[in-house]
Each structure stands twice: as C-alpha cells, then as structure tokens.
C-alpha cells in the first residue's frame, strides 16, 4: 500500500468517527443555545423595570431562596442520613419493609405534596377537625395550628419529599464501607454512636454532599409548591416578572442570577469534596453486621423511619385517593381530564424518544472516539439537568423566535406567504425543553448500559465488516434494551411531572396533568385537581418500584451497584 493509499484509507476509516463527533457537537449546541440566548436577552435590559427588580424583587427572592435551600438541604440530609444508617447498620422489626418504603416520597411531586398538605392541614380539614374533637373544642377560632403557607411550612414539605435523594446516595456509600473499618474503631474503644460520627459519617460525606446538592437543585427548580406556599423564590420571581409584568428582559436578568446560584451550588459541592477519596475492595468487603435493637430503641428507630413515609407519601396519597374517589363518584371522569391525560402522555412519549436518542448519540460517541473531547461533550450535554425549567424556558424563546422569523422572512420574500410561528408557542418548544432538561438522565442510563458490553464485541463486529453505525444498530441496541428502557421510563415520568417549563412554554389552551393540578391549586379548588394529581403519583410509582428492586440485590452485587451510583452522582 502506497503512502497516499494509506492516508486515504485512514481518512475513510475516521470519517464515521468524525460524523459521530459532529452529531454530538450538534446535541451539545442544542443544550447550550438557551444559556447563550439567555445572556443576549439579559444584555438587552429591561428598561425601567430593572431598578424596581433590584430594589424590591431580588433582595426578597435571594433571601427566600437561600433560606429555602439551606433549610430544605439540612432537613433532607438529617432525614436521609439518619434513615440510611438505621436500615443499614441496625436490625429492628419492619426494617426490610421500611428500607424499601423510604423511597416512596420520590413518586410525589413537590407541588402535589404542597397542594394535598394544605388541604389536609386546613382549619376545617380532617387533621385539625380530629384534634379539636379529641380536645373537646368546637370552634376553629378557639384552636388552630399554624398556617403552612410560610417558609417553615415550605421547608418541611420540601424536606419530606426530597430526602430520598440523600437516602439513596448515603445508603449506597454505607453499603460500600467495609465492616472491618467499623470493627477497628470498636476495638479502639469507640461505641456504636462514636463509630458512626467519627468513622462512617466522614466516609459518607461525598455521598451526602451529592444528595444534598440534588435536593437543593430540585427545590430551586420548583415553581408550583413555592407559589402555592407563598415563598417568593427566584423561580417564582422569574415567572411573575415574565407573565404578570410582561418583561422578558427582566425575567432573563433574574434567570441569570438564578443560574449563578446553580453554578455556585455545583462549585461548592465539588469544592467541599475536592480532597475526599474512598476506595474499597468489592470482592473482600464484608457488609456491616446489623446490630439488633429492642425495646425503646427499636420503637424509636421504627418511628424515625416511618415518619417521613407517613408525611411524605402515605397521608397525601390517601388524601388524593379519597378526594379522587369522591370526585369520580359525583361527576365521573371529566372529558377534559382524559384529553389532558392523552396530551401529557403524547408529549412525554415524544420527548422520551427524542431524549433517549440524543443520549444514545452522546454515550456512543464517548465509547467510540478516544481523547478528551467526547467526555467533555457528555458533561456539557448533561448540564441541562442543573438548569431550572424557568431558566430554560426564558432562554429558549430567542433561538426559537429567531428561527421562526428567519423562515417567515424567506417565505415572504420568495413566495409572498407568511409562515407565522412554527416552533415558538408549540409543542416543539416543550419537547425541546424536556430534552435539554432530562438529557443527563438519558445519557447516564445509556452509559451505564455500555459499561456492561465488552469492547471485544465491538472489535469482533468491526473485523466482520460492520461500520460504526452497523455495530450500534445490530450489536449494541439489542444488548442495551434494559438500559434504554430504564432511561426512557425515568425520562417519561419526569416529563409528565415537569411544571415550570410547561407553564411558560405551553401553547395557548394547552393543558397537561401537571398544569391542571397547579391551576386548581392556585384557585383553591384542591379537590377538583385530585384525580390528575393521583394519576401523576401512580405513574411516579413505577420508577420508584424499579429503584426499590435494584436496591434489593445480593450484597456483592449491591456493593458494586452502590459504587457505580455514587461515582455517577
């Protein structure tokens, strides 16, 4: 083979690789476009509104946001770490059931939890009515509990719903810790409490930091619960500035402040664990032997683990079930609710296919192409999960409107026909937002599936004449079906629950189950939104069941799974 023939052969063999890199670069450009556009919108200013925002809106929004994040993160960390240690290191009645049931609050979106809890805790609601009946008090004026529409009420609701993020990550880290470490501490004179605080807890700090950061970002992204509870966070301020004041520039400026908060949280989390390293030999590790608890100690452990399940899932779930049964018995299932359910499933399904497809491109490029660029593209493509839905919505308007205006200008000039808005204010905008927001879930799921496929299969297929596209089509996709199915399920459920971006980008007259619940809660007609809320919770139980099943693997496999979960987080 001559030199020229070898160069031509090398260029031809690298062409598919370059094609995958270009496709991944296009995916990342789609993700980063809203962030870049956000800067342009904010730079144009908001006219006379900005001084008003600086003086009256931003100070309250920043203080409320910081208070909510610190309070929610602290409460979620306390519940998550405490329950994770109890079910890992101790044995008491009902431990196996509680270990799985502690995941259930993940199925309840924060805005549904807020809407159900407010109705439950209303002065005329069932809880306060029962308390007055026990105390022999007739009038609500003589006895009433504090109103939940306060900051402390929001912290309680967010903490009881979001703590499973800390619980999952911390329990995984506790599973990785060898019993030898605890045994050494015990032989040196440390009791069980001292071994926990001086050995197990410091070793679990990376997982606690990751879980707490996820809790804070979820709380920051929330719009429905914060608005219902009267907490004026940055997310609520963006929504009210855009919708009520009709100021896109002002909303973009607040969104930039919010984006800075998100980046600050990520930087703080990484800085806090910059020197922390933890290694274990999975084959030689021995799980911490659970110590038995009896008497008051066992009762306290049961109560501590059961409380977040009761308040974070069971009570609101039973309330939704009761109210939904009443509404269906009285009015049946309204036709508009069926249309909204069909709309929700359709949009979420399309968004799931798109998101999983884009995640497959990024993950396969990282497997196929060597060098630092593919891992960077994967990380850049996953940044959308850290961007709140309101920020994404504001940033999407400019690129979509620019595309619409360009097409409209060309059609007017060439054919004298106006095309109007093709993408803005349509379902495409929602699908775009969902894909950017949940691409990290899809990419992470597909990457974990690729780790289980030996590289030798790729080499064998290539030696048999398959191209890179043929390998993924005929070898990888059949083997990736479980991973693709899991990622698709998680994306679908998250898309069904997404509220912030849906409220800001939905077309006129477009309603999903999430927006229906929010609209009823905003009007105070909680019972009318119970059927839609119950449907969302029931769908949310599917990924929780999968997580619970994954957590009940044998210990050796469990240690490896726990390590993978912690490293991916």
Secondary structure by P-SEA (a helix, b strand, c coil): ccaaaaaaaaaaaaaaaaaaaaaaaaaaaaaaaaaaaaaaaaaaccccaaaaaacccaaaaaaaaaaaaaaaaaaaaaaaaaaaaaaccccccaaaaaaaaccccccccaaaaaaaaaaaaccccaaaaaaaaaacccccccccccccccaaaaaaaaaaccaaaaaaaaaaaaaaccaaaaaaaaaacccaaaaaaccccccaaaaaaaaaaaaaaaaaaccaaaaaaccccaaaaaaaaaaccccaaaaaaaaaaaaaaaaaaaaaaaaaaccbbbbbcccccccccbbbbcaaaaaaaaaaaaaaaaaacaaaaaaaaaaaaaaaaaccccaaaaaaaaaaaaaaaaaaaaaaaaaaaaaaaaaccccaaaaaaaaaaaccccccaaaaaaaaaaaaaaaaaaaaaaaaacccccccccccccaaaaaaaaaaacaaaaaaaaaaaaaaccaaaaaaaaaacccaaaaaaccccccaaaaaaaaaaaaaaaaaacccccccccccccccaaaaaaaaaaacccccaaaaaaaaaaaaaaaaaaaaaaaaccaaaaaaaaaaaaaac
